[in-house]
Amino acid sequence: MIVVLFGPPGSGKGTQAQTVASRLGVPHVATGDILRAEVASGSELGREAEPIMRSGHLVSDDLMVRIIEQRLRQPDARNGALLDGFPRTVPQAQALDAMLTRGGRAVGVVLALRVGDDELRRRVQHRAEVEGRTDDTMTAFDERLRTYASETAPVLDYYRSRGTRIAEVDGVGGVDEVTERITAALAPDGAGASR
Ligand code: AMP
């Protein structure tokens, strides 16, 4: 079962991912976490990715596809994975489909978390105030929202056009409440699921 966890920055993907992945019995594969680990290790890849990530832009499709291909080849991903933060562009989604098709697999469901822009900015503003670096953070966040709208939102239309199952979930509410909505939506006849 390959599940794509989809949603704008700040929609709570990371917060939900661990619980959802363990309920599904698959590893949580977060490309942002993989990149941050590379940055922390000071690898060449990390040094290349760090300024791009800081600016709110996207790391190249080519690099991301190579990272995900390598990760999905690991034994723990044999029965599937919960992908968080990938694919983020239509070319990444196409490359993922091609890669999965080669292995006789496919994306089973796209789980799309819905949170409006105003609520997203409120969440990030709150987080930034707690961390005490509001301006920098908000500028980068606005750039990430723009990148999401132009590069990432079209990925959902891509899956829709391919007839991939899309489960849309309201991402506003308590953490547990959203987890339960996700679990319901992931059931085969899931509430809120749509094509
Ligand atoms: P995230 O933790 O998913 O928000 O990712 C943090 C940053 O890593 C993003 O703002 C991008 O710069 C980069 N990144 C993560 N995943 C991808 C991806 N699939 N494609 C391109 N860049 C990515």
py3Dmol code that shows the C-alpha trace and the ligand (Angstrom):
import py3Dmol

protein = """\
ATOM      1  CA  MET A   1       0.000   0.000   0.000  1.00  0.00           C
ATOM      2  CA  ILE A   2       1.623   3.216  -1.151  1.00  0.00           C
ATOM      3  CA  VAL A   3      -0.178   6.172   0.405  1.00  0.00           C
ATOM      4  CA  VAL A   4       0.641   9.754  -0.500  1.00  0.00           C
ATOM      5  CA  LEU A   5      -0.002  12.181   2.346  1.00  0.00           C
ATOM      6  CA  PHE A   6      -0.733  15.452   0.637  1.00  0.00           C
ATOM      7  CA  GLY A   7      -1.357  18.983   1.880  1.00  0.00           C
ATOM      8  CA  PRO A   8       0.050  22.508   2.107  1.00  0.00           C
ATOM      9  CA  PRO A   9       2.960  23.405   4.424  1.00  0.00           C
ATOM     10  CA  GLY A  10       1.662  23.659   7.981  1.00  0.00           C
ATOM     11  CA  SER A  11      -1.368  21.432   7.341  1.00  0.00           C
ATOM     12  CA  GLY A  12      -0.208  18.901   9.942  1.00  0.00           C
ATOM     13  CA  LYS A  13       1.160  16.175   7.656  1.00  0.00           C
ATOM     14  CA  GLY A  14       4.183  15.600   9.881  1.00  0.00           C
ATOM     15  CA  THR A  15       2.048  15.557  13.033  1.00  0.00           C
ATOM     16  CA  GLN A  16      -0.294  12.907  11.616  1.00  0.00           C
ATOM     17  CA  ALA A  17       2.176  10.838   9.636  1.00  0.00           C
ATOM     18  CA  GLN A  18       3.704   8.688  12.380  1.00  0.00           C
ATOM     19  CA  THR A  19       0.355   7.506  13.773  1.00  0.00           C
ATOM     20  CA  VAL A  20      -1.140   6.929  10.332  1.00  0.00           C
ATOM     21  CA  ALA A  21       1.931   5.009   9.130  1.00  0.00           C
ATOM     22  CA  SER A  22       1.933   2.738  12.173  1.00  0.00           C
ATOM     23  CA  ARG A  23      -1.804   2.075  11.782  1.00  0.00           C
ATOM     24  CA  LEU A  24      -1.145   1.108   8.170  1.00  0.00           C
ATOM     25  CA  GLY A  25       1.907  -0.946   9.150  1.00  0.00           C
ATOM     26  CA  VAL A  26       4.188   0.838   6.690  1.00  0.00           C
ATOM     27  CA  PRO A  27       7.212   3.117   7.176  1.00  0.00           C
ATOM     28  CA  HIS A  28       6.791   6.892   7.259  1.00  0.00           C
ATOM     29  CA  VAL A  29       8.928   8.303   4.457  1.00  0.00           C
ATOM     30  CA  ALA A  30       9.322  12.080   4.775  1.00  0.00           C
ATOM     31  CA  THR A  31      11.567  13.687   2.174  1.00  0.00           C
ATOM     32  CA  GLY A  32      11.932  16.812   4.333  1.00  0.00           C
ATOM     33  CA  ASP A  33      13.305  14.642   7.184  1.00  0.00           C
ATOM     34  CA  ILE A  34      15.684  12.834   4.807  1.00  0.00           C
ATOM     35  CA  LEU A  35      16.989  16.187   3.532  1.00  0.00           C
ATOM     36  CA  ARG A  36      17.352  17.633   7.046  1.00  0.00           C
ATOM     37  CA  ALA A  37      19.361  14.559   8.055  1.00  0.00           C
ATOM     38  CA  GLU A  38      21.653  15.200   5.063  1.00  0.00           C
ATOM     39  CA  VAL A  39      22.040  18.857   6.097  1.00  0.00           C
ATOM     40  CA  ALA A  40      22.833  17.823   9.692  1.00  0.00           C
ATOM     41  CA  SER A  41      25.435  15.313   8.528  1.00  0.00           C
ATOM     42  CA  GLY A  42      27.142  17.999   6.419  1.00  0.00           C
ATOM     43  CA  SER A  43      27.083  15.780   3.311  1.00  0.00           C
ATOM     44  CA  GLU A  44      27.547  17.250  -0.155  1.00  0.00           C
ATOM     45  CA  LEU A  45      23.838  16.712  -0.838  1.00  0.00           C
ATOM     46  CA  GLY A  46      23.010  18.484   2.430  1.00  0.00           C
ATOM     47  CA  ARG A  47      25.239  21.455   1.601  1.00  0.00           C
ATOM     48  CA  GLU A  48      23.532  21.748  -1.789  1.00  0.00           C
ATOM     49  CA  ALA A  49      20.001  21.441  -0.370  1.00  0.00           C
ATOM     50  CA  GLU A  50      20.340  23.709   2.696  1.00  0.00           C
ATOM     51  CA  PRO A  51      20.070  27.173   1.045  1.00  0.00           C
ATOM     52  CA  ILE A  52      17.231  25.977  -1.206  1.00  0.00           C
ATOM     53  CA  MET A  53      15.268  24.681   1.768  1.00  0.00           C
ATOM     54  CA  ARG A  54      15.901  27.850   3.761  1.00  0.00           C
ATOM     55  CA  SER A  55      14.498  30.009   0.931  1.00  0.00           C
ATOM     56  CA  GLY A  56      11.254  28.007   0.709  1.00  0.00           C
ATOM     57  CA  HIS A  57      12.007  26.743  -2.799  1.00  0.00           C
ATOM     58  CA  LEU A  58      12.102  23.141  -3.990  1.00  0.00           C
ATOM     59  CA  VAL A  59      15.097  20.876  -4.348  1.00  0.00           C
ATOM     60  CA  SER A  60      15.447  19.539  -7.924  1.00  0.00           C
ATOM     61  CA  ASP A  61      13.107  16.805  -9.144  1.00  0.00           C
ATOM     62  CA  ASP A  62      16.038  14.732 -10.301  1.00  0.00           C
ATOM     63  CA  LEU A  63      17.614  14.640  -6.857  1.00  0.00           C
ATOM     64  CA  MET A  64      14.307  13.986  -5.078  1.00  0.00           C
ATOM     65  CA  VAL A  65      13.392  11.125  -7.408  1.00  0.00           C
ATOM     66  CA  ARG A  66      16.781   9.501  -6.777  1.00  0.00           C
ATOM     67  CA  ILE A  67      16.304   9.868  -3.012  1.00  0.00           C
ATOM     68  CA  ILE A  68      12.825   8.312  -3.053  1.00  0.00           C
ATOM     69  CA  GLU A  69      13.826   5.518  -5.418  1.00  0.00           C
ATOM     70  CA  GLN A  70      16.625   4.508  -3.074  1.00  0.00           C
ATOM     71  CA  ARG A  71      14.346   4.716  -0.021  1.00  0.00           C
ATOM     72  CA  LEU A  72      11.533   2.625  -1.531  1.00  0.00           C
ATOM     73  CA  ARG A  73      14.063  -0.066  -2.385  1.00  0.00           C
ATOM     74  CA  GLN A  74      14.770  -0.684   1.321  1.00  0.00           C
ATOM     75  CA  PRO A  75      13.296  -3.926   2.713  1.00  0.00           C
ATOM     76  CA  ASP A  76      10.978  -2.172   5.182  1.00  0.00           C
ATOM     77  CA  ALA A  77       9.136  -0.524   2.260  1.00  0.00           C
ATOM     78  CA  ARG A  78       8.434  -3.817   0.503  1.00  0.00           C
ATOM     79  CA  ASN A  79       4.783  -3.779   1.584  1.00  0.00           C
ATOM     80  CA  GLY A  80       4.315  -0.080   1.095  1.00  0.00           C
ATOM     81  CA  ALA A  81       5.053   3.325   2.552  1.00  0.00           C
ATOM     82  CA  LEU A  82       3.395   6.512   3.692  1.00  0.00           C
ATOM     83  CA  LEU A  83       4.953   9.250   1.576  1.00  0.00           C
ATOM     84  CA  ASP A  84       5.040  12.652   3.282  1.00  0.00           C
ATOM     85  CA  GLY A  85       6.271  15.634   1.273  1.00  0.00           C
ATOM     86  CA  PHE A  86       6.688  13.682  -1.959  1.00  0.00           C
ATOM     87  CA  PRO A  87       5.660  14.029  -4.770  1.00  0.00           C
ATOM     88  CA  ARG A  88       5.681  17.828  -4.694  1.00  0.00           C
ATOM     89  CA  THR A  89       5.637  18.460  -8.468  1.00  0.00           C
ATOM     90  CA  VAL A  90       3.889  16.795 -11.408  1.00  0.00           C
ATOM     91  CA  PRO A  91       7.209  15.484 -12.821  1.00  0.00           C
ATOM     92  CA  GLN A  92       7.916  13.863  -9.421  1.00  0.00           C
ATOM     93  CA  ALA A  93       4.451  12.241  -9.487  1.00  0.00           C
ATOM     94  CA  GLN A  94       5.076  10.949 -13.004  1.00  0.00           C
ATOM     95  CA  ALA A  95       8.488   9.575 -12.027  1.00  0.00           C
ATOM     96  CA  LEU A  96       6.946   7.890  -8.962  1.00  0.00           C
ATOM     97  CA  ASP A  97       4.256   6.245 -11.120  1.00  0.00           C
ATOM     98  CA  ALA A  98       6.873   4.995 -13.570  1.00  0.00           C
ATOM     99  CA  MET A  99       9.052   3.644 -10.755  1.00  0.00           C
ATOM    100  CA  LEU A 100       6.103   1.881  -9.058  1.00  0.00           C
ATOM    101  CA  THR A 101       4.794   0.456 -12.337  1.00  0.00           C
ATOM    102  CA  ARG A 102       8.203  -1.125 -12.973  1.00  0.00           C
ATOM    103  CA  GLY A 103       7.822  -2.980  -9.673  1.00  0.00           C
ATOM    104  CA  GLY A 104       4.167  -3.925 -10.335  1.00  0.00           C
ATOM    105  CA  ARG A 105       2.948  -1.404  -7.785  1.00  0.00           C
ATOM    106  CA  ALA A 106       0.886   1.809  -7.791  1.00  0.00           C
ATOM    107  CA  VAL A 107      -0.185   4.670  -5.545  1.00  0.00           C
ATOM    108  CA  GLY A 108      -3.207   3.235  -3.686  1.00  0.00           C
ATOM    109  CA  VAL A 109      -4.625   6.437  -2.302  1.00  0.00           C
ATOM    110  CA  VAL A 110      -3.794  10.111  -2.016  1.00  0.00           C
ATOM    111  CA  LEU A 111      -4.786  11.470   1.369  1.00  0.00           C
ATOM    112  CA  ALA A 112      -5.294  15.212   0.988  1.00  0.00           C
ATOM    113  CA  LEU A 113      -5.396  17.340   4.145  1.00  0.00           C
ATOM    114  CA  ARG A 114      -7.479  20.472   3.657  1.00  0.00           C
ATOM    115  CA  VAL A 115      -6.494  23.635   5.599  1.00  0.00           C
ATOM    116  CA  GLY A 116      -7.180  27.192   4.364  1.00  0.00           C
ATOM    117  CA  ASP A 117      -4.354  29.726   3.814  1.00  0.00           C
ATOM    118  CA  ASP A 118      -5.479  32.016   6.667  1.00  0.00           C
ATOM    119  CA  GLU A 119      -5.408  29.140   9.159  1.00  0.00           C
ATOM    120  CA  LEU A 120      -1.984  28.014   7.841  1.00  0.00           C
ATOM    121  CA  ARG A 121      -0.526  31.506   8.314  1.00  0.00           C
ATOM    122  CA  ARG A 122      -2.052  31.723  11.811  1.00  0.00           C
ATOM    123  CA  ARG A 123      -0.389  28.404  12.762  1.00  0.00           C
ATOM    124  CA  VAL A 124       3.022  29.399  11.425  1.00  0.00           C
ATOM    125  CA  GLN A 125       2.821  32.895  12.910  1.00  0.00           C
ATOM    126  CA  HIS A 126       2.075  31.317  16.287  1.00  0.00           C
ATOM    127  CA  ARG A 127       4.989  28.876  15.928  1.00  0.00           C
ATOM    128  CA  ALA A 128       7.321  31.715  14.837  1.00  0.00           C
ATOM    129  CA  GLU A 129       6.347  33.878  17.819  1.00  0.00           C
ATOM    130  CA  VAL A 130       7.109  31.010  20.174  1.00  0.00           C
ATOM    131  CA  GLU A 131      10.513  30.626  18.503  1.00  0.00           C
ATOM    132  CA  GLY A 132      11.009  34.402  18.366  1.00  0.00           C
ATOM    133  CA  ARG A 133      11.892  34.876  14.684  1.00  0.00           C
ATOM    134  CA  THR A 134       8.674  36.044  13.068  1.00  0.00           C
ATOM    135  CA  ASP A 135       9.758  38.087  10.005  1.00  0.00           C
ATOM    136  CA  ASP A 136      12.228  35.670   8.506  1.00  0.00           C
ATOM    137  CA  THR A 137       9.935  32.767   9.100  1.00  0.00           C
ATOM    138  CA  MET A 138       6.836  34.415   7.634  1.00  0.00           C
ATOM    139  CA  THR A 139       8.683  35.524   4.487  1.00  0.00           C
ATOM    140  CA  ALA A 140       9.963  32.001   3.860  1.00  0.00           C
ATOM    141  CA  PHE A 141       6.549  30.568   4.695  1.00  0.00           C
ATOM    142  CA  ASP A 142       4.779  32.814   2.200  1.00  0.00           C
ATOM    143  CA  GLU A 143       7.282  31.644  -0.407  1.00  0.00           C
ATOM    144  CA  ARG A 144       6.509  28.027   0.496  1.00  0.00           C
ATOM    145  CA  LEU A 145       2.764  28.720   0.123  1.00  0.00           C
ATOM    146  CA  ARG A 146       3.372  30.260  -3.316  1.00  0.00           C
ATOM    147  CA  THR A 147       5.510  27.275  -4.321  1.00  0.00           C
ATOM    148  CA  TYR A 148       2.781  24.941  -3.074  1.00  0.00           C
ATOM    149  CA  ALA A 149       0.113  26.715  -5.144  1.00  0.00           C
ATOM    150  CA  SER A 150       2.162  26.805  -8.341  1.00  0.00           C
ATOM    151  CA  GLU A 151       4.109  23.514  -8.202  1.00  0.00           C
ATOM    152  CA  THR A 152       2.413  21.158  -5.756  1.00  0.00           C
ATOM    153  CA  ALA A 153      -1.353  21.755  -5.947  1.00  0.00           C
ATOM    154  CA  PRO A 154      -1.368  20.567  -9.617  1.00  0.00           C
ATOM    155  CA  VAL A 155      -0.193  17.139  -8.376  1.00  0.00           C
ATOM    156  CA  LEU A 156      -3.728  16.536  -7.061  1.00  0.00           C
ATOM    157  CA  ASP A 157      -5.190  17.278 -10.500  1.00  0.00           C
ATOM    158  CA  TYR A 158      -2.649  14.865 -11.968  1.00  0.00           C
ATOM    159  CA  TYR A 159      -3.852  12.043  -9.683  1.00  0.00           C
ATOM    160  CA  ARG A 160      -7.481  12.985 -10.363  1.00  0.00           C
ATOM    161  CA  SER A 161      -6.868  12.707 -14.108  1.00  0.00           C
ATOM    162  CA  ARG A 162      -5.229   9.304 -13.600  1.00  0.00           C
ATOM    163  CA  GLY A 163      -8.251   8.014 -11.661  1.00  0.00           C
ATOM    164  CA  THR A 164      -6.162   7.456  -8.499  1.00  0.00           C
ATOM    165  CA  ARG A 165      -8.312   7.306  -5.362  1.00  0.00           C
ATOM    166  CA  ILE A 166      -8.210  10.629  -3.501  1.00  0.00           C
ATOM    167  CA  ALA A 167      -9.416  10.893   0.099  1.00  0.00           C
ATOM    168  CA  GLU A 168      -9.946  14.496   1.194  1.00  0.00           C
ATOM    169  CA  VAL A 169      -9.855  15.184   4.916  1.00  0.00           C
ATOM    170  CA  ASP A 170     -10.628  18.376   6.830  1.00  0.00           C
ATOM    171  CA  GLY A 171      -7.315  19.173   8.590  1.00  0.00           C
ATOM    172  CA  VAL A 172      -8.735  21.767  11.014  1.00  0.00           C
ATOM    173  CA  GLY A 173      -9.362  20.502  14.535  1.00  0.00           C
ATOM    174  CA  GLY A 174      -7.626  18.624  17.330  1.00  0.00           C
ATOM    175  CA  VAL A 175      -4.792  16.224  16.475  1.00  0.00           C
ATOM    176  CA  ASP A 176      -6.769  13.114  17.538  1.00  0.00           C
ATOM    177  CA  GLU A 177      -9.882  14.317  15.785  1.00  0.00           C
ATOM    178  CA  VAL A 178      -7.980  14.688  12.487  1.00  0.00           C
ATOM    179  CA  THR A 179      -6.325  11.260  12.983  1.00  0.00           C
ATOM    180  CA  GLU A 180      -9.774   9.666  13.312  1.00  0.00           C
ATOM    181  CA  ARG A 181     -10.996  11.437  10.158  1.00  0.00           C
ATOM    182  CA  ILE A 182      -7.955  10.123   8.303  1.00  0.00           C
ATOM    183  CA  THR A 183      -8.505   6.574   9.547  1.00  0.00           C
ATOM    184  CA  ALA A 184     -12.152   6.724   8.445  1.00  0.00           C
ATOM    185  CA  ALA A 185     -11.184   8.094   5.039  1.00  0.00           C
ATOM    186  CA  LEU A 186      -8.590   5.348   4.530  1.00  0.00           C
ATOM    187  CA  ALA A 187     -11.132   2.570   5.048  1.00  0.00           C
ATOM    188  CA  PRO A 188     -11.936   0.974   1.659  1.00  0.00           C
ATOM    189  CA  ASP A 189     -15.344   2.694   1.528  1.00  0.00           C
ATOM    190  CA  GLY A 190     -13.901   5.623   3.449  1.00  0.00           C
ATOM    191  CA  ALA A 191     -16.062   8.556   4.479  1.00  0.00           C
ATOM    192  CA  GLY A 192     -14.995  11.655   2.598  1.00  0.00           C
ATOM    193  CA  ALA A 193     -13.156   9.706  -0.081  1.00  0.00           C
ATOM    194  CA  SER A 194     -13.603  11.043  -3.559  1.00  0.00           C
ATOM    195  CA  ARG A 195     -12.174  10.603  -6.989  1.00  0.00           C
TER     196      ARG A 195
END
"""
ligand_1 = """\
23
AMP
P 9.106 19.563 4.441
O 9.655 19.150 5.753
O 8.363 18.436 3.739
O 8.257 20.797 4.514
O 10.347 19.903 3.509
C 11.257 20.921 3.833
C 11.936 21.437 2.571
O 12.659 20.362 1.937
C 10.988 21.948 1.497
O 10.599 23.278 1.710
C 11.834 21.771 0.247
O 12.807 22.788 0.136
C 12.567 20.471 0.520
N 11.786 19.308 0.018
C 11.205 18.302 0.752
N 10.588 17.420 -0.041
C 10.756 17.854 -1.314
C 10.330 17.386 -2.586
N 9.579 16.283 -2.724
N 10.717 18.102 -3.679
C 11.471 19.207 -3.561
N 11.887 19.714 -2.407
C 11.540 19.053 -1.275
"""
view = py3Dmol.view(width=600, height=400)
view.addModel(protein, "pdb")
view.setStyle({"model": 0}, {"cartoon": {"style": "trace"}})
view.addModel(ligand_1, "xyz")
view.setStyle({"model": 1}, {"stick": {}})
view.zoomTo()
view.show()
